[in-house]
């Protein structure tokens, strides 16, 4: 009998949850950068093989919020922990456990479902693996503790085997040819924001929200996408646009290529940069920008 169920990925920001999900799916649906708090949406990735189906939910990182947007992201993440059949906590083994790791452990300790601890970035700690496993394993009670590398793929197959072992028997929850049930618009907006995070520094990255205003396939088969990029200050708008529009052109070109790969169709991408002052601190702004 095949197995089917939901696995929720959790952890503090920037531990590699999205990188792991993309590696497992062999397709990019979640944004990945070196900056924390890259993921803002609860993206679902659907993995199928002869053993059955795993529906992964990639949640925003759990952290100590400093503004209303952060509060909402943490609330989303904590609510999603209650879903699913298995909880997969992904930590960064290249550093010692942080205060935010302790915060995660406190929030998941009373959740009554199998907990698997994946210690990521093994490529950076394999020479001291036993020490790292001991440090992180002491943060809670886990069914399995597995050192992995989401970059190289170390032990990822073993991790999937373990996850299947804790899932119930049953028919697939989704058709087997579906990679994600997240709306295409959500994935597209996250891929655009990823390129912004990669190419901008200092105060710009986390002051950005991307809203897809228009998304339609034209008669010639090309998908037309128009998106607004919201920032909090005029100075951030100037940085994003760049000298003679060069920065926005680079962001748009790289985002378009990623979106075409995801959609499997040619794309015309139009980006506009707008200022919405201090939007991360305003409840009405967060609702307008889609953070319910």
RALINQUI-V801070 format. One record per helix or strand of 3 or more residues. SS is the DSSP state (helix for helix, strand for strand). FROM is the first residue (numbers start at 0). TO is the last residue. If there is no record, write none. Layout:
((SS | FROM | TO) (SS | FROM | TO))
//
This chain:
((strand | 2 | 9) (helix | 16 | 24) (strand | 42 | 48) (strand | 51 | 57) (helix | 67 | 79) (strand | 85 | 91) (helix | 98 | 107) (strand | 113 | 119) (helix | 121 | 123) (helix | 125 | 136) (strand | 143 | 146) (helix | 155 | 164) (helix | 183 | 198) (helix | 204 | 206) (strand | 208 | 216) (strand | 222 | 230) (helix | 233 | 240) (helix | 242 | 262) (strand | 266 | 274) (helix | 278 | 280) (helix | 282 | 287))
//
